[in-house]
Amino acid sequence: MDRVLILGSGLAGYTLAREIRVHDQGLPLHMVTADAGDFYSKPMLSTGLQNGKQAEALVNASAREMADTHGLSIETDCRVTRIDRQARRVITDAGERQYDNLILALGAHPIIPAMRGDAIEQRITINSLYDYAGFRRRLPPPPAHIAIIGPGLIGCEFANDLLLSGYRVTLIGPDPYPISGLLPALTAKALQHSMQQAGAEWRLQQTASIMEQDGAGYRLILTDATSVSCDLVLSAVGLYPDTGLAEACGLEVARGVVANRMLQTSDEKIYALGDCAEVSGYNLPYVMPIMHGARALAKTLTGDPTEVVYPAMPVIIKTPLHPIAVAPPDRKVQGSWLCDENREGTRCLYRDQSGNLLGFVISGGFMAERQALTKALPPIMAARA
């Protein structure tokens, strides 16, 4: 019987194991993870503070419990150093593992911006339960001042969490407005205003070039020579897919590990799933694409070859000070944004020349339209005849 080896114990790896067990109770499953293997909801990291959650309270199940539930063996705190494709084995710091089918569910790493200064090692990134635990240990009580480098989706979600927890927050970045990679200016500025009303300070179109120790806190020197003094610095510039192992063993890599609609990489016995994968040109680091991918791959691995299908999948940005749902249009399509607003929110619809809806961004009071707008969208990746 084929042996399935899963690298990574995040949502992608564990969801795949669960879905495999829907179809096959006996398929040998083994998982290798560099962390403790506890199962938790990663999106909860950016809302844990306002909910009063320490790191341990975010854990839904331990690695042992997940192993028992899904009938798999798990090696925790184990780092993979190399993939030997010819011998179909994975070399780790604890030995080696053979596989018949290998699943790369490796996630993504934080982007670390280039800075100088005597305190740059004190920057915090939050991309795991371990990171979140370290953040909570170092976080002073409110109303301490937290500087966030990066006014994108991750930075804004953490800023919202901190503001609602009584902290002072300054967001810094080169962007003209928040989450500029996803949002039209109208919605972004509405978000900016709502967070500013809650106490956020914005230092946009600037980057932090120097981070220095300043007494018990820190001083950031910006590119316009102004400075920000704060008690803690959170770096939330973004994430990049973990492609290191794939690239080292000769798999095709672009923005992520390149995979076809079967989630199959350039090696027919290696698959990529989740944040590390680029599936037919799409790198979608969100929950719903992972769920759809895991269901399709589970069928393939249990004898029913199945291509992944991506319906329209709006992303909910966790900024309750100004809630937003975004379904970005495909980069390959042509159209234009049509936007309107009222005192409660904004609505931006992306339509082609024939008036077909290809994407949307809604916020505030317009959130009630999300379901109807989603139904009007074409799928991201439709089923093929």
Salt bridges, closest charged atoms under 4 A:
GLU19 OE2 - ARG18 NH2 3.15
GLU75 OE2 - HIS30 NE2 2.87
GLU75 OE2 - ARG97 NE 3.02
ASP84 OD2 - ARG89 NE 2.96
GLU96 OE1 - ARG89 NH1 2.88
ASP100 OD2 - ARG3 NE 3.04
GLU157 OE1 - LYS318 NZ 2.99
GLU201 OE2 - ARG203 NH1 3.47
GLU212 OE1 - ARG219 NH2 2.82
ASP242 OD2 - HIS109 NE2 3.04
ASP267 OD2 - ARG85 NE 2.91
GLU307 OE1 - ARG261 NE 3.90
GLU307 OE2 - ARG384 NH2 2.26
ASP330 OD1 - LYS332 NZ 3.22
ASP340 OD2 - ARG347 NH2 3.12
GLU369 OE2 - ARG347 NH1 2.81
